Amino acid sequence: MDNFTIFNMQTVAGLLTFYFAFKWFVFPKLAKLSVNDALVPMVLIHGLRYLGMAFMVDTQVYDEFPDDLAFTIGIWDYATAILAVITAFALRNKWTYAIPLAWVFNVFGFTDLILAFPQVFAIEFYKYDLGTLWWAFSTIGVVNMISHGYIFYRLFGHRTRNRPPVLVKT
């Protein structure tokens, strides 16, 4: 079996495992909370995105891994991690602009993922020595995608519930 197939099998297994774990155990508990309180743990998960900077460490990925891509992944992930911590703090303390900040964080962090994944697949990263970074894609990446999805779900729900009524003159 080739690395591409193995990687995708692992990622699908991780996606199913984490999706059901979140769906059955985490999301029902979060549904009972206010939007601010529910988003705090989902946002705070992304505080771990500082781990993306490992791509910038010489000994962590194979020598041919493009330096510009490693830098882009590392910096975007680190910026997402910092933004996540600030956003979680704002949500937890119910700052006035916490929800708009959650939108900024989620759009920024999700954009990071959807731009990075095609780039790393284009260079066929799975064919090379990634050491411990292999599991980061098939585990942490999956958790990040699920949490981004949940954050969007709650933010859109919050937006529609808090929209002022439309007055129509007849």
FIKOLZA-1660 file (N, C-alpha, C; in steps of 0.1 Angstrom, whole numbers, plus 5000, padded with zeros to 4 digits):
% residues 170
   i   px   py   pz ch aa at
   1 5009 4988 5000  A  M  N
   1 5000 5000 5000  A  M CA
   1 5009 5012 5000  A  M  C
   2 5005 5022 4992  A  D  N
   2 5014 5034 4991  A  D CA
   2 5010 5044 5002  A  D  C
   3 5019 5054 5004  A  N  N
   3 5018 5064 5015  A  N CA
   3 5005 5072 5014  A  N  C
   4 5002 5076 5001  A  F  N
   4 4990 5084 4999  A  F CA
   4 4977 5077 5004  A  F  C
   5 4976 5064 5001  A  T  N
   5 4965 5056 5005  A  T CA
   5 4965 5054 5021  A  T  C
   6 4976 5052 5026  A  I  N
   6 4977 5050 5041  A  I CA
   6 4973 5063 5048  A  I  C
   7 4979 5074 5043  A  F  N
   7 4976 5087 5049  A  F CA
   7 4961 5090 5048  A  F  C
   8 4954 5088 5037  A  N  N
   8 4940 5090 5035  A  N CA
   8 4932 5081 5044  A  N  C
   9 4936 5069 5045  A  M  N
   9 4928 5059 5054  A  M CA
   9 4929 5064 5068  A  M  C
  10 4941 5068 5073  A  Q  N
  10 4943 5073 5086  A  Q CA
  10 4935 5086 5088  A  Q  C
  11 4935 5095 5079  A  T  N
  11 4927 5107 5080  A  T CA
  11 4912 5105 5081  A  T  C
  12 4907 5096 5073  A  V  N
  12 4893 5093 5073  A  V CA
  12 4889 5086 5087  A  V  C
  13 4898 5077 5091  A  A  N
  13 4895 5071 5105  A  A CA
  13 4895 5082 5116  A  A  C
  14 4905 5091 5115  A  G  N
  14 4905 5102 5125  A  G CA
  14 4893 5111 5124  A  G  C
  15 4889 5114 5112  A  L  N
  15 4878 5122 5110  A  L CA
  15 4865 5116 5116  A  L  C
  16 4863 5103 5113  A  L  N
  16 4851 5097 5118  A  L CA
  16 4852 5096 5133  A  L  C
  17 4863 5092 5139  A  T  N
  17 4865 5091 5153  A  T CA
  17 4862 5104 5160  A  T  C
  18 4869 5115 5156  A  F  N
  18 4867 5128 5162  A  F CA
  18 4853 5133 5160  A  F  C
  19 4848 5131 5148  A  Y  N
  19 4835 5137 5145  A  Y CA
  19 4824 5130 5155  A  Y  C
  20 4825 5117 5156  A  F  N
  20 4815 5111 5165  A  F CA
  20 4818 5114 5180  A  F  C
  21 4830 5115 5184  A  A  N
  21 4833 5119 5197  A  A CA
  21 4828 5133 5200  A  A  C
  22 4830 5142 5191  A  F  N
  22 4824 5156 5193  A  F CA
  22 4809 5156 5192  A  F  C
  23 4803 5149 5182  A  K  N
  23 4789 5149 5180  A  K CA
  23 4782 5143 5192  A  K  C
  24 4787 5132 5198  A  W  N
  24 4780 5124 5208  A  W CA
  24 4783 5130 5222  A  W  C
  25 4795 5135 5224  A  F  N
  25 4799 5139 5238  A  F CA
  25 4801 5154 5240  A  F  C
  26 4807 5161 5230  A  V  N
  26 4811 5175 5232  A  V CA
  26 4799 5184 5228  A  V  C
  27 4795 5183 5216  A  F  N
  27 4785 5192 5211  A  F CA
  27 4772 5193 5219  A  F  C
  28 4767 5182 5224  A  P  N
  28 4755 5183 5232  A  P CA
  28 4757 5191 5245  A  P  C
  29 4768 5190 5251  A  K  N
  29 4771 5198 5262  A  K CA
  29 4773 5213 5259  A  K  C
  30 4779 5216 5247  A  L  N
  30 4781 5230 5243  A  L CA
  30 4768 5236 5239  A  L  C
  31 4759 5228 5234  A  A  N
  31 4746 5233 5229  A  A CA
  31 4738 5240 5241  A  A  C
  32 4741 5236 5253  A  K  N
  32 4734 5241 5265  A  K CA
  32 4740 5254 5269  A  K  C
  33 4751 5258 5264  A  L  N
  33 4758 5270 5268  A  L CA
  33 4755 5282 5259  A  L  C
  34 4758 5294 5264  A  S  N
  34 4757 5306 5256  A  S CA
  34 4767 5305 5245  A  S  C
  35 4765 5313 5234  A  V  N
  35 4775 5312 5223  A  V CA
  35 4789 5315 5228  A  V  C
  36 4790 5325 5236  A  N  N
  36 4804 5329 5241  A  N CA
  36 4810 5317 5248  A  N  C
  37 4803 5311 5258  A  D  N
  37 4808 5300 5266  A  D CA
  37 4811 5288 5257  A  D  C
  38 4802 5285 5247  A  A  N
  38 4804 5273 5239  A  A CA
  38 4816 5275 5230  A  A  C
  39 4819 5287 5225  A  L  N
  39 4830 5289 5216  A  L CA
  39 4843 5288 5223  A  L  C
  40 4844 5291 5235  A  V  N
  40 4857 5292 5242  A  V CA
  40 4865 5279 5240  A  V  C
  41 4860 5267 5243  A  P  N
  41 4869 5255 5241  A  P CA
  41 4872 5252 5227  A  P  C
  42 4862 5255 5218  A  M  N
  42 4864 5252 5204  A  M CA
  42 4875 5262 5198  A  M  C
  43 4875 5274 5203  A  V  N
  43 4885 5283 5198  A  V CA
  43 4899 5280 5204  A  V  C
  44 4898 5277 5217  A  L  N
  44 4911 5274 5224  A  L CA
  44 4919 5262 5219  A  L  C
  45 4912 5253 5213  A  I  N
  45 4918 5241 5207  A  I CA
  45 4929 5247 5197  A  I  C
  46 4926 5258 5190  A  H  N
  46 4935 5263 5180  A  H CA
  46 4947 5270 5186  A  H  C
  47 4947 5272 5199  A  G  N
  47 4959 5277 5205  A  G CA
  47 4971 5268 5203  A  G  C
  48 4968 5255 5200  A  L  N
  48 4979 5246 5197  A  L CA
  48 4985 5247 5183  A  L  C
  49 4979 5256 5176  A  R  N
  49 4984 5257 5162  A  R CA
  49 4998 5262 5161  A  R  C
  50 5004 5267 5172  A  Y  N
  50 5018 5270 5173  A  Y CA
  50 5026 5259 5168  A  Y  C
  51 5021 5246 5169  A  L  N
  51 5029 5234 5165  A  L CA
  51 5032 5235 5150  A  L  C
  52 5025 5242 5142  A  G  N
  52 5028 5244 5128  A  G CA
  52 5042 5250 5125  A  G  C
  53 5047 5257 5135  A  M  N
  53 5060 5262 5133  A  M CA
  53 5071 5251 5132  A  M  C
  54 5067 5239 5136  A  A  N
  54 5077 5228 5135  A  A CA
  54 5082 5226 5120  A  A  C
  55 5073 5230 5111  A  F  N
  55 5077 5229 5097  A  F CA
  55 5089 5238 5094  A  F  C
  56 5091 5248 5102  A  M  N
  56 5102 5258 5100  A  M CA
  56 5116 5253 5106  A  M  C
  57 5115 5242 5114  A  V  N
  57 5127 5237 5121  A  V CA
  57 5134 5227 5111  A  V  C
  58 5146 5230 5109  A  D  N
  58 5154 5222 5099  A  D CA
  58 5153 5207 5100  A  D  C
  59 5153 5202 5112  A  T  N
  59 5154 5187 5114  A  T CA
  59 5140 5180 5114  A  T  C
  60 5130 5188 5113  A  Q  N
  60 5116 5182 5114  A  Q CA
  60 5110 5177 5101  A  Q  C
  61 5114 5183 5090  A  V  N
  61 5109 5178 5077  A  V CA
  61 5121 5175 5067  A  V  C
  62 5118 5168 5057  A  Y  N
  62 5128 5165 5047  A  Y CA
  62 5134 5177 5041  A  Y  C
  63 5147 5176 5037  A  D  N
  63 5154 5188 5032  A  D CA
  63 5148 5195 5020  A  D  C
  64 5141 5187 5011  A  E  N
  64 5135 5193 4999  A  E CA
  64 5122 5200 5002  A  E  C
  65 5117 5199 5014  A  F  N
  65 5104 5206 5017  A  F CA
  65 5106 5221 5014  A  F  C
  66 5098 5227 5006  A  P  N
  66 5100 5241 5002  A  P CA
  66 5101 5251 5015  A  P  C
  67 5111 5259 5016  A  D  N
  67 5113 5268 5027  A  D CA
  67 5101 5278 5027  A  D  C
  68 5097 5283 5016  A  D  N
  68 5087 5293 5016  A  D CA
  68 5073 5287 5021  A  D  C
  69 5071 5275 5017  A  L  N
  69 5058 5268 5022  A  L CA
  69 5059 5265 5037  A  L  C
  70 5071 5261 5042  A  A  N
  70 5073 5259 5056  A  A CA
  70 5071 5271 5064  A  A  C
  71 5076 5282 5059  A  F  N
  71 5075 5295 5065  A  F CA
  71 5060 5300 5066  A  F  C
  72 5053 5298 5054  A  T  N
  72 5039 5302 5053  A  T CA
  72 5031 5294 5063  A  T  C
  73 5033 5281 5063  A  I  N
  73 5025 5272 5073  A  I CA
  73 5028 5276 5087  A  I  C
  74 5041 5278 5090  A  G  N
  74 5045 5281 5104  A  G CA
  74 5039 5295 5109  A  G  C
  75 5041 5305 5100  A  I  N
  75 5036 5318 5104  A  I CA
  75 5021 5319 5105  A  I  C
  76 5014 5314 5095  A  W  N
  76 4999 5314 5095  A  W CA
  76 4994 5306 5107  A  W  C
  77 5000 5295 5110  A  D  N
  77 4995 5287 5122  A  D CA
  77 4998 5294 5135  A  D  C
  78 5010 5300 5136  A  Y  N
  78 5013 5307 5148  A  Y CA
  78 5004 5319 5150  A  Y  C
  79 5001 5327 5139  A  A  N
  79 4992 5338 5140  A  A CA
  79 4978 5333 5144  A  A  C
  80 4974 5321 5139  A  T  N
  80 4961 5316 5142  A  T CA
  80 4961 5312 5157  A  T  C
  81 4972 5307 5162  A  A  N
  81 4972 5303 5176  A  A CA
  81 4971 5315 5185  A  A  C
  82 4978 5326 5182  A  I  N
  82 4978 5338 5190  A  I CA
  82 4964 5344 5189  A  I  C
  83 4958 5345 5177  A  L  N
  83 4945 5350 5176  A  L CA
  83 4935 5341 5184  A  L  C
  84 4937 5328 5184  A  A  N
  84 4928 5319 5191  A  A CA
  84 4928 5322 5206  A  A  C
  85 4940 5324 5212  A  V  N
  85 4941 5327 5226  A  V CA
  85 4934 5340 5229  A  V  C
  86 4937 5350 5221  A  I  N
  86 4931 5364 5223  A  I CA
  86 4915 5362 5222  A  I  C
  87 4911 5355 5212  A  T  N
  87 4896 5354 5210  A  T CA
  87 4890 5346 5222  A  T  C
  88 4896 5335 5226  A  A  N
  88 4891 5328 5238  A  A CA
  88 4890 5337 5250  A  A  C
  89 4900 5345 5252  A  F  N
  89 4900 5354 5264  A  F CA
  89 4889 5364 5262  A  F  C
  90 4887 5369 5250  A  A  N
  90 4876 5379 5248  A  A CA
  90 4862 5373 5250  A  A  C
  91 4861 5360 5245  A  L  N
  91 4848 5353 5247  A  L CA
  91 4845 5350 5261  A  L  C
  92 4855 5345 5268  A  R  N
  92 4854 5342 5282  A  R CA
  92 4850 5354 5291  A  R  C
  93 4856 5365 5287  A  N  N
  93 4853 5377 5295  A  N CA
  93 4842 5386 5289  A  N  C
  94 4835 5380 5279  A  K  N
  94 4824 5386 5273  A  K CA
  94 4826 5401 5268  A  K  C
  95 4838 5403 5262  A  W  N
  95 4841 5416 5256  A  W CA
  95 4830 5420 5246  A  W  C
  96 4828 5432 5244  A  T  N
  96 4818 5437 5234  A  T CA
  96 4820 5432 5220  A  T  C
  97 4833 5431 5216  A  Y  N
  97 4836 5427 5203  A  Y CA
  97 4841 5413 5202  A  Y  C
  98 4837 5404 5212  A  A  N
  98 4842 5390 5212  A  A CA
  98 4836 5383 5200  A  A  C
  99 4824 5384 5197  A  I  N
  99 4818 5377 5186  A  I CA
  99 4824 5381 5173  A  I  C
 100 4825 5394 5170  A  P  N
 100 4832 5398 5157  A  P CA
 100 4846 5393 5157  A  P  C
 101 4853 5393 5168  A  L  N
 101 4866 5387 5169  A  L CA
 101 4866 5372 5166  A  L  C
 102 4856 5365 5171  A  A  N
 102 4855 5351 5168  A  A CA
 102 4853 5349 5153  A  A  C
 103 4845 5357 5146  A  W  N
 103 4844 5357 5132  A  W CA
 103 4858 5358 5125  A  W  C
 104 4865 5369 5129  A  V  N
 104 4878 5371 5123  A  V CA
 104 4887 5359 5125  A  V  C
 105 4888 5354 5137  A  F  N
 105 4896 5343 5140  A  F CA
 105 4892 5331 5132  A  F  C
 106 4879 5328 5131  A  N  N
 106 4875 5316 5124  A  N CA
 106 4877 5317 5109  A  N  C
 107 4875 5328 5103  A  V  N
 107 4877 5330 5089  A  V CA
 107 4892 5329 5086  A  V  C
 108 4900 5335 5094  A  F  N
 108 4915 5335 5093  A  F CA
 108 4920 5321 5094  A  F  C
 109 4917 5314 5105  A  G  N
 109 4922 5301 5107  A  G CA
 109 4917 5291 5097  A  G  C
 110 4904 5292 5093  A  F  N
 110 4899 5282 5083  A  F CA
 110 4906 5285 5069  A  F  C
 111 4908 5297 5066  A  T  N
 111 4915 5301 5054  A  T CA
 111 4929 5295 5054  A  T  C
 112 4935 5296 5065  A  D  N
 112 4949 5290 5066  A  D CA
 112 4948 5275 5062  A  D  C
 113 4939 5268 5067  A  L  N
 113 4938 5254 5064  A  L CA
 113 4935 5251 5050  A  L  C
 114 4925 5258 5045  A  I  N
 114 4921 5255 5031  A  I CA
 114 4931 5259 5020  A  I  C
 115 4940 5269 5024  A  L  N
 115 4951 5273 5015  A  L CA
 115 4963 5263 5017  A  L  C
 116 4966 5259 5029  A  A  N
 116 4978 5251 5031  A  A CA
 116 4976 5236 5026  A  A  C
 117 4964 5230 5029  A  F  N
 117 4963 5216 5025  A  F CA
 117 4966 5213 5010  A  F  C
 118 4960 5221 5001  A  P  N
 118 4963 5218 4987  A  P CA
 118 4978 5220 4983  A  P  C
 119 4984 5229 4990  A  Q  N
 119 4998 5231 4987  A  Q CA
 119 5007 5220 4992  A  Q  C
 120 5004 5214 5004  A  V  N
 120 5012 5203 5008  A  V CA
 120 5009 5190 5001  A  V  C
 121 4997 5189 4996  A  F  N
 121 4994 5177 4988  A  F CA
 121 5000 5178 4974  A  F  C
 122 5001 5191 4969  A  A  N
 122 5007 5193 4956  A  A CA
 122 5022 5188 4956  A  A  C
 123 5029 5190 4967  A  I  N
 123 5043 5186 4967  A  I CA
 123 5044 5171 4972  A  I  C
 124 5033 5164 4973  A  E  N
 124 5032 5150 4977  A  E CA
 124 5041 5148 4990  A  E  C
 125 5038 5156 5000  A  F  N
 125 5045 5155 5013  A  F CA
 125 5045 5141 5019  A  F  C
 126 5035 5133 5017  A  Y  N
 126 5034 5120 5023  A  Y CA
 126 5044 5110 5017  A  Y  C
 127 5052 5114 5007  A  K  N
 127 5062 5105 5002  A  K CA
 127 5075 5106 5009  A  K  C
 128 5076 5116 5018  A  Y  N
 128 5089 5119 5024  A  Y CA
 128 5089 5117 5039  A  Y  C
 129 5100 5118 5045  A  D  N
 129 5102 5117 5059  A  D CA
 129 5096 5129 5066  A  D  C
 130 5085 5127 5073  A  L  N
 130 5079 5138 5081  A  L CA
 130 5081 5136 5096  A  L  C
 131 5086 5125 5100  A  G  N
 131 5087 5122 5114  A  G CA
 131 5073 5123 5121  A  G  C
 132 5073 5130 5132  A  T  N
 132 5061 5131 5140  A  T CA
 132 5051 5141 5133  A  T  C
 133 5055 5148 5123  A  L  N
 133 5045 5157 5117  A  L CA
 133 5034 5150 5109  A  L  C
 134 5037 5137 5106  A  W  N
 134 5027 5129 5098  A  W CA
 134 5014 5129 5106  A  W  C
 135 5014 5126 5119  A  W  N
 135 5002 5125 5126  A  W CA
 135 4995 5138 5128  A  W  C
 136 5003 5149 5127  A  A  N
 136 4997 5162 5129  A  A CA
 136 4986 5165 5118  A  A  C
 137 4989 5161 5106  A  F  N
 137 4979 5162 5095  A  F CA
 137 4967 5154 5098  A  F  C
 138 4969 5141 5101  A  S  N
 138 4957 5132 5102  A  S CA
 138 4950 5133 5115  A  S  C
 139 4955 5140 5125  A  T  N
 139 4949 5141 5138  A  T CA
 139 4945 5155 5141  A  T  C
 140 4955 5164 5143  A  I  N
 140 4952 5178 5147  A  I CA
 140 4945 5185 5135  A  I  C
 141 4949 5183 5123  A  G  N
 141 4942 5189 5112  A  G CA
 141 4927 5186 5112  A  G  C
 142 4924 5173 5115  A  V  N
 142 4910 5169 5115  A  V CA
 142 4902 5176 5126  A  V  C
 143 4908 5176 5138  A  V  N
 143 4902 5183 5149  A  V CA
 143 4900 5198 5146  A  V  C
 144 4910 5204 5140  A  N  N
 144 4909 5218 5136  A  N CA
 144 4897 5220 5127  A  N  C
 145 4895 5212 5117  A  M  N
 145 4885 5213 5107  A  M CA
 145 4871 5212 5114  A  M  C
 146 4870 5202 5123  A  I  N
 146 4857 5200 5130  A  I CA
 146 4854 5212 5138  A  I  C
 147 4863 5217 5146  A  S  N
 147 4861 5228 5154  A  S CA
 147 4857 5241 5147  A  S  C
 148 4864 5243 5135  A  H  N
 148 4861 5254 5127  A  H CA
 148 4846 5253 5122  A  H  C
 149 4842 5241 5118  A  G  N
 149 4829 5239 5114  A  G CA
 149 4819 5242 5125  A  G  C
 150 4821 5238 5137  A  Y  N
 150 4812 5240 5148  A  Y CA
 150 4812 5255 5151  A  Y  C
 151 4823 5262 5151  A  I  N
 151 4824 5276 5153  A  I CA
 151 4815 5284 5143  A  I  C
 152 4817 5280 5130  A  F  N
 152 4808 5287 5120  A  F CA
 152 4793 5284 5123  A  F  C
 153 4790 5272 5127  A  Y  N
 153 4776 5268 5130  A  Y CA
 153 4771 5277 5141  A  Y  C
 154 4778 5278 5152  A  R  N
 154 4773 5286 5163  A  R CA
 154 4773 5301 5159  A  R  C
 155 4783 5306 5152  A  L  N
 155 4783 5320 5148  A  L CA
 155 4771 5323 5139  A  L  C
 156 4769 5315 5129  A  F  N
 156 4757 5317 5120  A  F CA
 156 4744 5317 5128  A  F  C
 157 4743 5307 5137  A  G  N
 157 4731 5306 5146  A  G CA
 157 4729 5318 5155  A  G  C
 158 4740 5323 5160  A  H  N
 158 4739 5335 5169  A  H CA
 158 4735 5347 5161  A  H  C
 159 4740 5348 5149  A  R  N
 159 4737 5359 5140  A  R CA
 159 4722 5360 5136  A  R  C
 160 4717 5348 5133  A  T  N
 160 4702 5348 5129  A  T CA
 160 4693 5350 5141  A  T  C
 161 4697 5346 5153  A  R  N
 161 4689 5348 5165  A  R CA
 161 4690 5362 5170  A  R  C
 162 4701 5369 5167  A  N  N
 162 4703 5382 5172  A  N CA
 162 4700 5393 5162  A  N  C
 163 4695 5389 5151  A  R  N
 163 4692 5399 5140  A  R CA
 163 4679 5407 5144  A  R  C
 164 4680 5420 5142  A  P  N
 164 4668 5428 5146  A  P CA
 164 4657 5424 5136  A  P  C
 165 4644 5425 5140  A  P  N
 165 4633 5422 5131  A  P CA
 165 4632 5432 5120  A  P  C
 166 4629 5427 5108  A  V  N
 166 4627 5435 5096  A  V CA
 166 4613 5440 5096  A  V  C
 167 4612 5453 5096  A  L  N
 167 4599 5460 5095  A  L CA
 167 4596 5462 5080  A  L  C
 168 4584 5458 5077  A  V  N
 168 4580 5459 5063  A  V CA
 168 4568 5468 5063  A  V  C
 169 4569 5479 5056  A  K  N
 169 4557 5488 5055  A  K CA
 169 4548 5483 5044  A  K  C
 170 4535 5483 5047  A  T  N
 170 4526 5479 5036  A  T CA
 170 4517 5490 5032  A  T  C
% end
